[in-house]
Amino acid sequence: MSYIYKILKQFLPAQYDGSDPLWAKRQIWVAKINHEDTVDEFETLEQARVKRDELDQADPTNRVYKIIQIDLTGTEPNTDIE
């Protein structure tokens, strides 16, 4: 299989609160937050982890970043890695 690893960013930087109603869970994930932001895709999981950690350290808003695995052959669905 051929994969790439993409970093997704929490659209609204807020921690999950179990008491929030379903529509307000703030679990909306985007590749770009605004037009100035970059789409971060990598060939290896290790490269993606390094970039995710850099983004996390530089972000004062406590936004959550996650990595997904994308199957380039289109035979498997995208998978949350971490």
PDB file with SEQRES, HELIX, SHEET and CRYST1 records, atoms N, CA, C and O in Angstrom:
SEQRES   1 A   82  MET SER TYR ILE TYR LYS ILE LEU LYS GLN PHE LEU PRO          
SEQRES   2 A   82  ALA GLN TYR ASP GLY SER ASP PRO LEU TRP ALA LYS ARG          
SEQRES   3 A   82  GLN ILE TRP VAL ALA LYS ILE ASN HIS GLU ASP THR VAL          
SEQRES   4 A   82  ASP GLU PHE GLU THR LEU GLU GLN ALA ARG VAL LYS ARG          
SEQRES   5 A   82  ASP GLU LEU ASP GLN ALA ASP PRO THR ASN ARG VAL TYR          
SEQRES   6 A   82  LYS ILE ILE GLN ILE ASP LEU THR GLY THR GLU PRO ASN          
SEQRES   7 A   82  THR ASP ILE GLU                                              
HELIX    1 AA1 LEU A   22  ALA A   24  5                                   3    
HELIX    2 AA2 LEU A   45  ALA A   58  1                                  14    
SHEET    1 AA1 3 TRP A  29  VAL A  30  0                                        
SHEET    2 AA1 3 TYR A   3  GLN A  10 -1                                        
SHEET    3 AA1 3 GLU A  41  PHE A  42 -1                                        
SHEET    1 AA2 3 TYR A   3  GLN A  10  0                                        
SHEET    2 AA2 3 TYR A  65  ASP A  71 -1                                        
SHEET    3 AA2 3 THR A  79  ASP A  80 -1                                        
CRYST1    1.000    1.000    1.000  90.00  90.00  90.00 P 1           1          
ATOM      1  N   MET A   1       0.831  -1.186   0.000  1.00  0.00           N  
ATOM      2  CA  MET A   1       0.000   0.000   0.000  1.00  0.00           C  
ATOM      3  C   MET A   1       0.875   1.249   0.000  1.00  0.00           C  
ATOM      4  O   MET A   1       2.016   1.243   0.462  1.00  0.00           O  
ATOM      5  N   SER A   2       0.308   2.294  -0.524  1.00  0.00           N  
ATOM      6  CA  SER A   2       0.989   3.581  -0.548  1.00  0.00           C  
ATOM      7  C   SER A   2       0.164   4.564   0.291  1.00  0.00           C  
ATOM      8  O   SER A   2      -1.026   4.767   0.047  1.00  0.00           O  
ATOM      9  N   TYR A   3       0.821   5.163   1.276  1.00  0.00           N  
ATOM     10  CA  TYR A   3       0.132   6.061   2.198  1.00  0.00           C  
ATOM     11  C   TYR A   3       0.827   7.411   2.274  1.00  0.00           C  
ATOM     12  O   TYR A   3       2.011   7.542   1.964  1.00  0.00           O  
ATOM     13  N   ILE A   4       0.057   8.415   2.696  1.00  0.00           N  
ATOM     14  CA  ILE A   4       0.622   9.669   3.167  1.00  0.00           C  
ATOM     15  C   ILE A   4      -0.003   9.931   4.537  1.00  0.00           C  
ATOM     16  O   ILE A   4      -1.036   9.361   4.887  1.00  0.00           O  
ATOM     17  N   TYR A   5       0.636  10.790   5.286  1.00  0.00           N  
ATOM     18  CA  TYR A   5       0.162  11.146   6.619  1.00  0.00           C  
ATOM     19  C   TYR A   5      -0.115  12.638   6.633  1.00  0.00           C  
ATOM     20  O   TYR A   5       0.751  13.444   6.294  1.00  0.00           O  
ATOM     21  N   LYS A   6      -1.332  13.000   7.030  1.00  0.00           N  
ATOM     22  CA  LYS A   6      -1.763  14.400   7.007  1.00  0.00           C  
ATOM     23  C   LYS A   6      -2.081  14.842   8.434  1.00  0.00           C  
ATOM     24  O   LYS A   6      -2.665  14.099   9.223  1.00  0.00           O  
ATOM     25  N   ILE A   7      -1.681  16.068   8.734  1.00  0.00           N  
ATOM     26  CA  ILE A   7      -2.005  16.640  10.038  1.00  0.00           C  
ATOM     27  C   ILE A   7      -3.300  17.426   9.910  1.00  0.00           C  
ATOM     28  O   ILE A   7      -3.444  18.290   9.045  1.00  0.00           O  
ATOM     29  N   LEU A   8      -4.238  17.103  10.795  1.00  0.00           N  
ATOM     30  CA  LEU A   8      -5.484  17.856  10.872  1.00  0.00           C  
ATOM     31  C   LEU A   8      -5.456  18.691  12.138  1.00  0.00           C  
ATOM     32  O   LEU A   8      -4.871  18.302  13.149  1.00  0.00           O  
ATOM     33  N   LYS A   9      -6.100  19.845  12.061  1.00  0.00           N  
ATOM     34  CA  LYS A   9      -6.101  20.811  13.152  1.00  0.00           C  
ATOM     35  C   LYS A   9      -7.517  20.985  13.667  1.00  0.00           C  
ATOM     36  O   LYS A   9      -8.468  21.049  12.888  1.00  0.00           O  
ATOM     37  N   GLN A  10      -7.652  21.062  14.972  1.00  0.00           N  
ATOM     38  CA  GLN A  10      -8.948  21.332  15.571  1.00  0.00           C  
ATOM     39  C   GLN A  10      -9.368  22.744  15.167  1.00  0.00           C  
ATOM     40  O   GLN A  10      -8.641  23.706  15.413  1.00  0.00           O  
ATOM     41  N   PHE A  11     -10.535  22.865  14.550  1.00  0.00           N  
ATOM     42  CA  PHE A  11     -10.961  24.161  14.027  1.00  0.00           C  
ATOM     43  C   PHE A  11     -11.136  25.194  15.137  1.00  0.00           C  
ATOM     44  O   PHE A  11     -10.639  26.315  15.026  1.00  0.00           O  
ATOM     45  N   LEU A  12     -11.837  24.823  16.197  1.00  0.00           N  
ATOM     46  CA  LEU A  12     -11.999  25.710  17.341  1.00  0.00           C  
ATOM     47  C   LEU A  12     -11.124  25.177  18.462  1.00  0.00           C  
ATOM     48  O   LEU A  12     -11.340  24.055  18.920  1.00  0.00           O  
ATOM     49  N   PRO A  13     -10.148  25.941  18.916  1.00  0.00           N  
ATOM     50  CA  PRO A  13      -9.212  25.444  19.922  1.00  0.00           C  
ATOM     51  C   PRO A  13      -9.847  25.353  21.305  1.00  0.00           C  
ATOM     52  O   PRO A  13      -9.714  26.264  22.122  1.00  0.00           O  
ATOM     53  N   ALA A  14     -10.527  24.261  21.553  1.00  0.00           N  
ATOM     54  CA  ALA A  14     -11.155  24.058  22.853  1.00  0.00           C  
ATOM     55  C   ALA A  14     -11.094  22.579  23.206  1.00  0.00           C  
ATOM     56  O   ALA A  14     -11.253  21.711  22.348  1.00  0.00           O  
ATOM     57  N   GLN A  15     -10.867  22.318  24.455  1.00  0.00           N  
ATOM     58  CA  GLN A  15     -10.820  20.938  24.915  1.00  0.00           C  
ATOM     59  C   GLN A  15     -12.227  20.350  24.952  1.00  0.00           C  
ATOM     60  O   GLN A  15     -13.216  21.065  25.116  1.00  0.00           O  
ATOM     61  N   TYR A  16     -12.290  19.051  24.798  1.00  0.00           N  
ATOM     62  CA  TYR A  16     -13.558  18.326  24.837  1.00  0.00           C  
ATOM     63  C   TYR A  16     -14.178  18.433  26.226  1.00  0.00           C  
ATOM     64  O   TYR A  16     -13.496  18.251  27.235  1.00  0.00           O  
ATOM     65  N   ASP A  17     -15.452  18.724  26.269  1.00  0.00           N  
ATOM     66  CA  ASP A  17     -16.195  18.778  27.518  1.00  0.00           C  
ATOM     67  C   ASP A  17     -17.365  17.824  27.381  1.00  0.00           C  
ATOM     68  O   ASP A  17     -18.258  18.044  26.562  1.00  0.00           O  
ATOM     69  N   GLY A  18     -17.368  16.776  28.168  1.00  0.00           N  
ATOM     70  CA  GLY A  18     -18.405  15.750  28.077  1.00  0.00           C  
ATOM     71  C   GLY A  18     -19.809  16.257  28.303  1.00  0.00           C  
ATOM     72  O   GLY A  18     -20.770  15.596  27.909  1.00  0.00           O  
ATOM     73  N   SER A  19     -19.958  17.419  28.931  1.00  0.00           N  
ATOM     74  CA  SER A  19     -21.298  17.947  29.175  1.00  0.00           C  
ATOM     75  C   SER A  19     -21.832  18.758  27.998  1.00  0.00           C  
ATOM     76  O   SER A  19     -23.001  19.144  27.995  1.00  0.00           O  
ATOM     77  N   ASP A  20     -20.986  19.022  26.997  1.00  0.00           N  
ATOM     78  CA  ASP A  20     -21.451  19.747  25.813  1.00  0.00           C  
ATOM     79  C   ASP A  20     -22.469  18.907  25.054  1.00  0.00           C  
ATOM     80  O   ASP A  20     -22.330  17.686  24.990  1.00  0.00           O  
ATOM     81  N   PRO A  21     -23.500  19.543  24.473  1.00  0.00           N  
ATOM     82  CA  PRO A  21     -24.413  18.788  23.614  1.00  0.00           C  
ATOM     83  C   PRO A  21     -23.665  18.299  22.365  1.00  0.00           C  
ATOM     84  O   PRO A  21     -22.614  18.838  22.020  1.00  0.00           O  
ATOM     85  N   LEU A  22     -24.194  17.305  21.708  1.00  0.00           N  
ATOM     86  CA  LEU A  22     -23.544  16.682  20.555  1.00  0.00           C  
ATOM     87  C   LEU A  22     -23.108  17.707  19.511  1.00  0.00           C  
ATOM     88  O   LEU A  22     -22.007  17.597  18.973  1.00  0.00           O  
ATOM     89  N   TRP A  23     -23.938  18.692  19.215  1.00  0.00           N  
ATOM     90  CA  TRP A  23     -23.627  19.665  18.172  1.00  0.00           C  
ATOM     91  C   TRP A  23     -22.535  20.647  18.593  1.00  0.00           C  
ATOM     92  O   TRP A  23     -22.035  21.395  17.752  1.00  0.00           O  
ATOM     93  N   ALA A  24     -22.147  20.666  19.886  1.00  0.00           N  
ATOM     94  CA  ALA A  24     -21.167  21.636  20.365  1.00  0.00           C  
ATOM     95  C   ALA A  24     -19.871  20.979  20.841  1.00  0.00           C  
ATOM     96  O   ALA A  24     -19.149  21.573  21.642  1.00  0.00           O  
ATOM     97  N   LYS A  25     -19.567  19.799  20.382  1.00  0.00           N  
ATOM     98  CA  LYS A  25     -18.393  19.071  20.859  1.00  0.00           C  
ATOM     99  C   LYS A  25     -17.075  19.664  20.380  1.00  0.00           C  
ATOM    100  O   LYS A  25     -16.017  19.307  20.897  1.00  0.00           O  
ATOM    101  N   ARG A  26     -17.122  20.557  19.407  1.00  0.00           N  
ATOM    102  CA  ARG A  26     -15.932  21.240  18.899  1.00  0.00           C  
ATOM    103  C   ARG A  26     -14.916  20.268  18.316  1.00  0.00           C  
ATOM    104  O   ARG A  26     -13.708  20.491  18.393  1.00  0.00           O  
ATOM    105  N   GLN A  27     -15.417  19.202  17.740  1.00  0.00           N  
ATOM    106  CA  GLN A  27     -14.543  18.215  17.126  1.00  0.00           C  
ATOM    107  C   GLN A  27     -14.621  18.326  15.609  1.00  0.00           C  
ATOM    108  O   GLN A  27     -14.914  17.355  14.911  1.00  0.00           O  
ATOM    109  N   ILE A  28     -14.356  19.514  15.123  1.00  0.00           N  
ATOM    110  CA  ILE A  28     -14.308  19.769  13.688  1.00  0.00           C  
ATOM    111  C   ILE A  28     -12.835  19.852  13.315  1.00  0.00           C  
ATOM    112  O   ILE A  28     -12.087  20.641  13.893  1.00  0.00           O  
ATOM    113  N   TRP A  29     -12.417  19.036  12.347  1.00  0.00           N  
ATOM    114  CA  TRP A  29     -11.011  18.929  11.962  1.00  0.00           C  
ATOM    115  C   TRP A  29     -10.822  19.449  10.557  1.00  0.00           C  
ATOM    116  O   TRP A  29     -11.582  19.108   9.650  1.00  0.00           O  
ATOM    117  N   VAL A  30      -9.800  20.281  10.376  1.00  0.00           N  
ATOM    118  CA  VAL A  30      -9.514  20.879   9.075  1.00  0.00           C  
ATOM    119  C   VAL A  30      -8.036  20.721   8.746  1.00  0.00           C  
ATOM    120  O   VAL A  30      -7.207  20.574   9.644  1.00  0.00           O  
ATOM    121  N   ALA A  31      -7.712  20.752   7.470  1.00  0.00           N  
ATOM    122  CA  ALA A  31      -6.310  20.709   7.045  1.00  0.00           C  
ATOM    123  C   ALA A  31      -5.695  22.109   7.109  1.00  0.00           C  
ATOM    124  O   ALA A  31      -4.504  22.257   7.384  1.00  0.00           O  
ATOM    125  N   LYS A  32      -6.515  23.136   6.852  1.00  0.00           N  
ATOM    126  CA  LYS A  32      -6.064  24.532   6.897  1.00  0.00           C  
ATOM    127  C   LYS A  32      -7.051  25.331   7.743  1.00  0.00           C  
ATOM    128  O   LYS A  32      -8.266  25.191   7.604  1.00  0.00           O  
ATOM    129  N   ILE A  33      -6.509  26.163   8.614  1.00  0.00           N  
ATOM    130  CA  ILE A  33      -7.370  26.992   9.455  1.00  0.00           C  
ATOM    131  C   ILE A  33      -7.785  28.257   8.725  1.00  0.00           C  
ATOM    132  O   ILE A  33      -8.904  28.740   8.899  1.00  0.00           O  
ATOM    133  N   ASN A  34      -6.894  28.793   7.913  1.00  0.00           N  
ATOM    134  CA  ASN A  34      -7.209  29.994   7.133  1.00  0.00           C  
ATOM    135  C   ASN A  34      -6.377  29.970   5.847  1.00  0.00           C  
ATOM    136  O   ASN A  34      -5.620  29.027   5.618  1.00  0.00           O  
ATOM    137  N   HIS A  35      -6.510  30.986   5.022  1.00  0.00           N  
ATOM    138  CA  HIS A  35      -5.831  30.987   3.727  1.00  0.00           C  
ATOM    139  C   HIS A  35      -4.312  31.090   3.850  1.00  0.00           C  
ATOM    140  O   HIS A  35      -3.596  30.747   2.910  1.00  0.00           O  
ATOM    141  N   GLU A  36      -3.816  31.554   4.983  1.00  0.00           N  
ATOM    142  CA  GLU A  36      -2.367  31.671   5.185  1.00  0.00           C  
ATOM    143  C   GLU A  36      -1.739  30.383   5.724  1.00  0.00           C  
ATOM    144  O   GLU A  36      -0.518  30.226   5.691  1.00  0.00           O  
ATOM    145  N   ASP A  37      -2.551  29.486   6.205  1.00  0.00           N  
ATOM    146  CA  ASP A  37      -2.084  28.237   6.799  1.00  0.00           C  
ATOM    147  C   ASP A  37      -1.623  27.267   5.703  1.00  0.00           C  
ATOM    148  O   ASP A  37      -1.954  27.437   4.530  1.00  0.00           O  
ATOM    149  N   THR A  38      -0.860  26.260   6.104  1.00  0.00           N  
ATOM    150  CA  THR A  38      -0.378  25.258   5.154  1.00  0.00           C  
ATOM    151  C   THR A  38      -1.101  23.935   5.354  1.00  0.00           C  
ATOM    152  O   THR A  38      -1.606  23.652   6.440  1.00  0.00           O  
ATOM    153  N   VAL A  39      -1.146  23.129   4.304  1.00  0.00           N  
ATOM    154  CA  VAL A  39      -1.603  21.747   4.405  1.00  0.00           C  
ATOM    155  C   VAL A  39      -0.356  20.914   4.636  1.00  0.00           C  
ATOM    156  O   VAL A  39       0.572  20.942   3.828  1.00  0.00           O  
ATOM    157  N   ASP A  40      -0.331  20.184   5.720  1.00  0.00           N  
ATOM    158  CA  ASP A  40       0.864  19.438   6.106  1.00  0.00           C  
ATOM    159  C   ASP A  40       0.677  17.952   5.822  1.00  0.00           C  
ATOM    160  O   ASP A  40      -0.065  17.266   6.525  1.00  0.00           O  
ATOM    161  N   GLU A  41       1.355  17.459   4.784  1.00  0.00           N  
ATOM    162  CA  GLU A  41       1.313  16.056   4.383  1.00  0.00           C  
ATOM    163  C   GLU A  41       2.736  15.517   4.317  1.00  0.00           C  
ATOM    164  O   GLU A  41       3.655  16.209   3.879  1.00  0.00           O  
ATOM    165  N   PHE A  42       2.905  14.270   4.760  1.00  0.00           N  
ATOM    166  CA  PHE A  42       4.238  13.681   4.846  1.00  0.00           C  
ATOM    167  C   PHE A  42       4.221  12.236   4.366  1.00  0.00           C  
ATOM    168  O   PHE A  42       3.193  11.560   4.395  1.00  0.00           O  
ATOM    169  N   GLU A  43       5.383  11.788   3.929  1.00  0.00           N  
ATOM    170  CA  GLU A  43       5.520  10.414   3.442  1.00  0.00           C  
ATOM    171  C   GLU A  43       5.692   9.413   4.568  1.00  0.00           C  
ATOM    172  O   GLU A  43       5.395   8.231   4.396  1.00  0.00           O  
ATOM    173  N   THR A  44       6.174   9.875   5.734  1.00  0.00           N  
ATOM    174  CA  THR A  44       6.366   8.947   6.857  1.00  0.00           C  
ATOM    175  C   THR A  44       5.625   9.454   8.093  1.00  0.00           C  
ATOM    176  O   THR A  44       5.400  10.651   8.267  1.00  0.00           O  
ATOM    177  N   LEU A  45       5.261   8.510   8.931  1.00  0.00           N  
ATOM    178  CA  LEU A  45       4.598   8.844  10.180  1.00  0.00           C  
ATOM    179  C   LEU A  45       5.533   9.645  11.083  1.00  0.00           C  
ATOM    180  O   LEU A  45       5.088  10.565  11.770  1.00  0.00           O  
ATOM    181  N   GLU A  46       6.794   9.313  11.090  1.00  0.00           N  
ATOM    182  CA  GLU A  46       7.760  10.027  11.929  1.00  0.00           C  
ATOM    183  C   GLU A  46       7.842  11.507  11.542  1.00  0.00           C  
ATOM    184  O   GLU A  46       7.872  12.371  12.418  1.00  0.00           O  
ATOM    185  N   GLN A  47       7.878  11.805  10.251  1.00  0.00           N  
ATOM    186  CA  GLN A  47       7.902  13.203   9.805  1.00  0.00           C  
ATOM    187  C   GLN A  47       6.646  13.940  10.266  1.00  0.00           C  
ATOM    188  O   GLN A  47       6.714  15.091  10.698  1.00  0.00           O  
ATOM    189  N   ALA A  48       5.503  13.267  10.169  1.00  0.00           N  
ATOM    190  CA  ALA A  48       4.239  13.872  10.589  1.00  0.00           C  
ATOM    191  C   ALA A  48       4.236  14.128  12.094  1.00  0.00           C  
ATOM    192  O   ALA A  48       3.756  15.168  12.544  1.00  0.00           O  
ATOM    193  N   ARG A  49       4.765  13.195  12.866  1.00  0.00           N  
ATOM    194  CA  ARG A  49       4.828  13.382  14.323  1.00  0.00           C  
ATOM    195  C   ARG A  49       5.700  14.579  14.691  1.00  0.00           C  
ATOM    196  O   ARG A  49       5.342  15.364  15.569  1.00  0.00           O  
ATOM    197  N   VAL A  50       6.832  14.718  14.026  1.00  0.00           N  
ATOM    198  CA  VAL A  50       7.725  15.845  14.305  1.00  0.00           C  
ATOM    199  C   VAL A  50       7.006  17.162  14.024  1.00  0.00           C  
ATOM    200  O   VAL A  50       7.053  18.077  14.846  1.00  0.00           O  
ATOM    201  N   LYS A  51       6.346  17.268  12.882  1.00  0.00           N  
ATOM    202  CA  LYS A  51       5.635  18.501  12.527  1.00  0.00           C  
ATOM    203  C   LYS A  51       4.477  18.767  13.480  1.00  0.00           C  
ATOM    204  O   LYS A  51       4.269  19.903  13.906  1.00  0.00           O  
ATOM    205  N   ARG A  52       3.721  17.720  13.816  1.00  0.00           N  
ATOM    206  CA  ARG A  52       2.610  17.883  14.759  1.00  0.00           C  
ATOM    207  C   ARG A  52       3.116  18.428  16.093  1.00  0.00           C  
ATOM    208  O   ARG A  52       2.509  19.327  16.675  1.00  0.00           O  
ATOM    209  N   ASP A  53       4.223  17.883  16.568  1.00  0.00           N  
ATOM    210  CA  ASP A  53       4.786  18.333  17.840  1.00  0.00           C  
ATOM    211  C   ASP A  53       5.267  19.787  17.749  1.00  0.00           C  
ATOM    212  O   ASP A  53       5.113  20.549  18.704  1.00  0.00           O  
ATOM    213  N   GLU A  54       5.845  20.172  16.612  1.00  0.00           N  
ATOM    214  CA  GLU A  54       6.262  21.566  16.401  1.00  0.00           C  
ATOM    215  C   GLU A  54       5.056  22.504  16.442  1.00  0.00           C  
ATOM    216  O   GLU A  54       5.089  23.548  17.095  1.00  0.00           O  
ATOM    217  N   LEU A  55       3.991  22.117  15.736  1.00  0.00           N  
ATOM    218  CA  LEU A  55       2.780  22.932  15.721  1.00  0.00           C  
ATOM    219  C   LEU A  55       2.197  23.064  17.122  1.00  0.00           C  
ATOM    220  O   LEU A  55       1.784  24.147  17.537  1.00  0.00           O  
ATOM    221  N   ASP A  56       2.170  21.959  17.837  1.00  0.00           N  
ATOM    222  CA  ASP A  56       1.617  21.942  19.186  1.00  0.00           C  
ATOM    223  C   ASP A  56       2.412  22.860  20.124  1.00  0.00           C  
ATOM    224  O   ASP A  56       1.827  23.608  20.907  1.00  0.00           O  
ATOM    225  N   GLN A  57       3.728  22.799  20.043  1.00  0.00           N  
ATOM    226  CA  GLN A  57       4.579  23.616  20.909  1.00  0.00           C  
ATOM    227  C   GLN A  57       4.464  25.112  20.591  1.00  0.00           C  
ATOM    228  O   GLN A  57       4.591  25.944  21.489  1.00  0.00           O  
ATOM    229  N   ALA A  58       4.231  25.452  19.346  1.00  0.00           N  
ATOM    230  CA  ALA A  58       4.181  26.853  18.925  1.00  0.00           C  
ATOM    231  C   ALA A  58       2.797  27.484  19.071  1.00  0.00           C  
ATOM    232  O   ALA A  58       2.644  28.687  18.856  1.00  0.00           O  
ATOM    233  N   ASP A  59       1.798  26.696  19.432  1.00  0.00           N  
ATOM    234  CA  ASP A  59       0.418  27.179  19.461  1.00  0.00           C  
ATOM    235  C   ASP A  59      -0.022  27.498  20.895  1.00  0.00           C  
ATOM    236  O   ASP A  59      -0.188  26.582  21.701  1.00  0.00           O  
ATOM    237  N   PRO A  60      -0.214  28.774  21.224  1.00  0.00           N  
ATOM    238  CA  PRO A  60      -0.621  29.139  22.584  1.00  0.00           C  
ATOM    239  C   PRO A  60      -2.103  28.905  22.874  1.00  0.00           C  
ATOM    240  O   PRO A  60      -2.538  29.096  24.010  1.00  0.00           O  
ATOM    241  N   THR A  61      -2.893  28.494  21.869  1.00  0.00           N  
ATOM    242  CA  THR A  61      -4.339  28.352  22.054  1.00  0.00           C  
ATOM    243  C   THR A  61      -4.763  26.989  22.578  1.00  0.00           C  
ATOM    244  O   THR A  61      -5.945  26.778  22.849  1.00  0.00           O  
ATOM    245  N   ASN A  62      -3.827  26.058  22.728  1.00  0.00           N  
ATOM    246  CA  ASN A  62      -4.138  24.683  23.145  1.00  0.00           C  
ATOM    247  C   ASN A  62      -4.974  23.929  22.120  1.00  0.00           C  
ATOM    248  O   ASN A  62      -5.710  23.005  22.467  1.00  0.00           O  
ATOM    249  N   ARG A  63      -4.859  24.323  20.869  1.00  0.00           N  
ATOM    250  CA  ARG A  63      -5.519  23.615  19.774  1.00  0.00           C  
ATOM    251  C   ARG A  63      -4.982  22.180  19.737  1.00  0.00           C  
ATOM    252  O   ARG A  63      -3.811  21.945  20.036  1.00  0.00           O  
ATOM    253  N   VAL A  64      -5.825  21.243  19.375  1.00  0.00           N  
ATOM    254  CA  VAL A  64      -5.413  19.850  19.270  1.00  0.00           C  
ATOM    255  C   VAL A  64      -5.068  19.545  17.814  1.00  0.00           C  
ATOM    256  O   VAL A  64      -5.763  19.983  16.897  1.00  0.00           O  
ATOM    257  N   TYR A  65      -4.002  18.799  17.615  1.00  0.00           N  
ATOM    258  CA  TYR A  65      -3.566  18.374  16.281  1.00  0.00           C  
ATOM    259  C   TYR A  65      -3.597  16.853  16.236  1.00  0.00           C  
ATOM    260  O   TYR A  65      -3.221  16.191  17.203  1.00  0.00           O  
ATOM    261  N   LYS A  66      -4.043  16.301  15.113  1.00  0.00           N  
ATOM    262  CA  LYS A  66      -4.022  14.848  14.984  1.00  0.00           C  
ATOM    263  C   LYS A  66      -3.500  14.459  13.612  1.00  0.00           C  
ATOM    264  O   LYS A  66      -3.504  15.255  12.673  1.00  0.00           O  
ATOM    265  N   ILE A  67      -3.053  13.220  13.520  1.00  0.00           N  
ATOM    266  CA  ILE A  67      -2.497  12.690  12.278  1.00  0.00           C  
ATOM    267  C   ILE A  67      -3.452  11.631  11.736  1.00  0.00           C  
ATOM    268  O   ILE A  67      -3.927  10.765  12.469  1.00  0.00           O  
ATOM    269  N   ILE A  68      -3.723  11.722  10.427  1.00  0.00           N  
ATOM    270  CA  ILE A  68      -4.497  10.670   9.773  1.00  0.00           C  
ATOM    271  C   ILE A  68      -3.644  10.028   8.687  1.00  0.00           C  
ATOM    272  O   ILE A  68      -2.748  10.656   8.122  1.00  0.00           O  
ATOM    273  N   GLN A  69      -3.938   8.778   8.411  1.00  0.00           N  
ATOM    274  CA  GLN A  69      -3.257   8.029   7.346  1.00  0.00           C  
ATOM    275  C   GLN A  69      -4.200   7.972   6.151  1.00  0.00           C  
ATOM    276  O   GLN A  69      -5.362   7.589   6.284  1.00  0.00           O  
ATOM    277  N   ILE A  70      -3.695   8.355   4.990  1.00  0.00           N  
ATOM    278  CA  ILE A  70      -4.505   8.363   3.774  1.00  0.00           C  
ATOM    279  C   ILE A  70      -3.932   7.335   2.815  1.00  0.00           C  
ATOM    280  O   ILE A  70      -2.753   7.385   2.465  1.00  0.00           O  
ATOM    281  N   ASP A  71      -4.772   6.409   2.394  1.00  0.00           N  
ATOM    282  CA  ASP A  71      -4.389   5.375   1.432  1.00  0.00           C  
ATOM    283  C   ASP A  71      -4.481   5.978   0.032  1.00  0.00           C  
ATOM    284  O   ASP A  71      -5.568   6.324  -0.430  1.00  0.00           O  
ATOM    285  N   LEU A  72      -3.353   6.102  -0.628  1.00  0.00           N  
ATOM    286  CA  LEU A  72      -3.328   6.723  -1.955  1.00  0.00           C  
ATOM    287  C   LEU A  72      -3.954   5.857  -3.041  1.00  0.00           C  
ATOM    288  O   LEU A  72      -4.284   6.360  -4.115  1.00  0.00           O  
ATOM    289  N   THR A  73      -4.121   4.569  -2.777  1.00  0.00           N  
ATOM    290  CA  THR A  73      -4.739   3.691  -3.775  1.00  0.00           C  
ATOM    291  C   THR A  73      -6.255   3.799  -3.733  1.00  0.00           C  
ATOM    292  O   THR A  73      -6.938   3.366  -4.661  1.00  0.00           O  
ATOM    293  N   GLY A  74      -6.786   4.378  -2.652  1.00  0.00           N  
ATOM    294  CA  GLY A  74      -8.229   4.541  -2.537  1.00  0.00           C  
ATOM    295  C   GLY A  74      -8.958   3.277  -2.127  1.00  0.00           C  
ATOM    296  O   GLY A  74     -10.186   3.237  -2.202  1.00  0.00           O  
ATOM    297  N   THR A  75      -8.255   2.252  -1.699  1.00  0.00           N  
ATOM    298  CA  THR A  75      -8.893   1.002  -1.324  1.00  0.00           C  
ATOM    299  C   THR A  75      -9.228   0.930   0.168  1.00  0.00           C  
ATOM    300  O   THR A  75      -9.993   0.060   0.583  1.00  0.00           O  
ATOM    301  N   GLU A  76      -8.670   1.824   0.972  1.00  0.00           N  
ATOM    302  CA  GLU A  76      -8.943   1.854   2.409  1.00  0.00           C  
ATOM    303  C   GLU A  76      -9.405   3.244   2.804  1.00  0.00           C  
ATOM    304  O   GLU A  76      -8.989   4.233   2.202  1.00  0.00           O  
ATOM    305  N   PRO A  77     -10.274   3.328   3.824  1.00  0.00           N  
ATOM    306  CA  PRO A  77     -10.672   4.660   4.284  1.00  0.00           C  
ATOM    307  C   PRO A  77      -9.540   5.353   5.025  1.00  0.00           C  
ATOM    308  O   PRO A  77      -8.608   4.702   5.496  1.00  0.00           O  
ATOM    309  N   ASN A  78      -9.620   6.663   5.126  1.00  0.00           N  
ATOM    310  CA  ASN A  78      -8.660   7.415   5.938  1.00  0.00           C  
ATOM    311  C   ASN A  78      -8.775   6.948   7.382  1.00  0.00           C  
ATOM    312  O   ASN A  78      -9.872   6.655   7.858  1.00  0.00           O  
ATOM    313  N   THR A  79      -7.656   6.880   8.072  1.00  0.00           N  
ATOM    314  CA  THR A  79      -7.618   6.338   9.419  1.00  0.00           C  
ATOM    315  C   THR A  79      -6.956   7.306  10.376  1.00  0.00           C  
ATOM    316  O   THR A  79      -5.877   7.824  10.088  1.00  0.00           O  
ATOM    317  N   ASP A  80      -7.594   7.559  11.520  1.00  0.00           N  
ATOM    318  CA  ASP A  80      -6.937   8.346  12.567  1.00  0.00           C  
ATOM    319  C   ASP A  80      -5.777   7.547  13.109  1.00  0.00           C  
ATOM    320  O   ASP A  80      -5.942   6.387  13.486  1.00  0.00           O  
ATOM    321  N   ILE A  81      -4.599   8.153  13.154  1.00  0.00           N  
ATOM    322  CA  ILE A  81      -3.409   7.497  13.703  1.00  0.00           C  
ATOM    323  C   ILE A  81      -3.220   7.927  15.140  1.00  0.00           C  
ATOM    324  O   ILE A  81      -3.149   7.084  16.035  1.00  0.00           O  
ATOM    325  N   GLU A  82      -3.136   9.216  15.375  1.00  0.00           N  
ATOM    326  CA  GLU A  82      -2.956   9.756  16.726  1.00  0.00           C  
ATOM    327  C   GLU A  82      -3.311  11.214  16.733  1.00  0.00           C  
ATOM    328  O   GLU A  82      -3.230  11.864  17.774  1.00  0.00           O  
TER     329      GLU A  82                                                      
END                                                                             
